[in-house]
Amino acid sequence: MKIYQTNEIKNIALIGSAGSGKTTLAEAMLFEAGIIKRRGTVEQKNTVSDYFPVEQEYGYSVFSTVFHVEWNNKKLNIIDCPGSDDFVGGAITALNVTDQALILVNGQYGPEVGTMNAFRNTEKFQKPVIFLVNQLDRDNCDYDQILARLKETYGPNCVPVQYPIATGAGFNSVIDVLLMKKYSWKPEGGAPIIEDIPADQLDKAKEMKAALVEAAAAGDDSLMEKFFETEDLTEDEMREGIRKGLVTRSIFPVFCVCAGRDMGVRRLMEFLGNVVPFVNEMPKVKNTAGKEITPDTAGPASLYFFKTGVEPHIGEVSYFKVMSGSVKSGDDLTNADRGSKERIGTLYACAGANRVQVDQLNAGDIGCTVKLKDVKTGNTLNGKDADNKFDFIVYPNSKYSRAIKAINESETEKMMSALNKMRQEDPTWVVEQSKELRQIIVHGQGEFHLRTLKWRMENNEKIQIEYLEPKIPYRETITKMARADYRHKKQSGGAGQFGEVHLIVEPYTDGMPDPTSFTINGQEFKM
């Protein structure tokens, strides 16, 4: 495989609500790039991304999947992220090591809660955003309404580059207002038929192009000056304006695709390859000392390990981004977090469950390796002349907790080992061994999060477990028996009346039988 330079590399995260078609889009991109010969589907459980058994069981992405495509002599590293908020750790990790986000929008339902969560994360990390309206062949798809909702929610920066001529079952063509061409597809999708815009669409196309020209000009002073003079920009000027606007988040281009039928994917990849910023065109990241790090291949090597996967017959697969310098197989590096020495084994470009061996990875590139001795998620490895440390991924607090117990108590230690392994794969897990409660508590992001843990424990690790309600950690308790008696007297003109209250408290410990009777003034009362 070719060794790509920093100015030939782009890193992209696929994010959005569950069911918006991220994994299907990933499959279409791999197919268009010639990485795979046949597109798989989530339903057939044969996609490059969702290859873990638990993902195939539930039909949803549980882990982020890293893959690459080569397009027009450029390398696009892409991370397909889970859409469910229960697995938000994958999206947060991806946004920290990629340079732009594709937010997919379900064409049937429009922007959802997951869309908002995805956008907020890009806001937090100040990443460029491209909105991608997918599944335009679905019933009840209303593109104009979706676009209006995007503008209403995320502002006028949402500017369409394309719009469909029809949606629903009749979807097979879009108008591209950047190129001012009509793109249409045969039923099997793939290569588009590119034609002039029909007369009945020309006025709408010109109106939408004018909005795109104005938005592109807003990202650059010289382009804005020309726009005021001529009210137009050339195609190349529009591309340059959009590129700069993406970096500053002054424009959120909106594209149209039907990933399941491979319509619009090739044009999207052309845009990604030709317009979105390269790694070296993005703002520099800072190490923990606050120093800006330039993604320069000539500099000393620093690798940030952002993900650990565990795969059968292989063991740990360590995914990293080259923050500076370059790395080759056999390089000796130092772990800045743990002080240990590591020798890098075989280097790979990522392709889901598959890997492509490479000789070298340069600054800005993403890759993986196997069988490292002492590297954990979040660690930094440095070459001889580097002293960097990166620690910029902050995961959300847990939202859902349960006590976990091995049905067979003799497997408790084995269960703990499996939990620690799962924490390496998903750092949003928190495992607490509470001596006070005498329980093991797992803290996760939601009920579905814990459900997948149970499935993996029972099906992958062959350990039967059960969840229990966590006990309440009482801070004060009864330490010895005590009693109190009170008589309340009341005179109502005749005979006196009174009521008595007898209070008995005594310690209770786990396993103690509940009391069945008590004695007051020598008289036994049954409960």
Buried (B, 14 or more C-beta within 10 A) or exposed (E): EEBBBBBBBBBBBBBBBBBBBBBBBBBBBBBBBEBBEEBBEBEEBBBBBBBBBBBBBBEBBBBBBBBBBBBEEBBBBBBBBBBBBBBBBBBBBBBBBBBBBBBBBBBBBBBBEBBBBBBEBBEEBEBBBBBBBBBBBBEEBBBEEBBEBBBEEBEEBBBBBBBBBBBBEEBBBBBBBBBBBBBBBEEEBBEBEEEEBEEEBEEBBEEBBEEBBBBBBBBBEEBBEBBEEEEEBEEEBBBBBBBBBBBEBBBBBBBBBBBBBBBBBBBBBBBBBEBBBBBBBBEEBEBEEEEEBEBBBEBBBBBBBBBBBBEEEEEBBBBBBBBBBBBEBEBEBBBBBBEBEBEBBBBBBBBBBEBBEBEBBBBBBBBBBBEBEEBBBBBBBBBEEBEBBBEBBEBEEBBBBBBBBBEEEEBBEBBBEBBEBBBBBBBBBBBBEEEEBEBBBBBBBBEBBBBBBBBBBEEBBEBBBEBEEBBEEEEEEEEEEEEEEEEEEEEEEEEEEEEEEBEEEEEEEEEEEEEEEBEEEEEEEEE
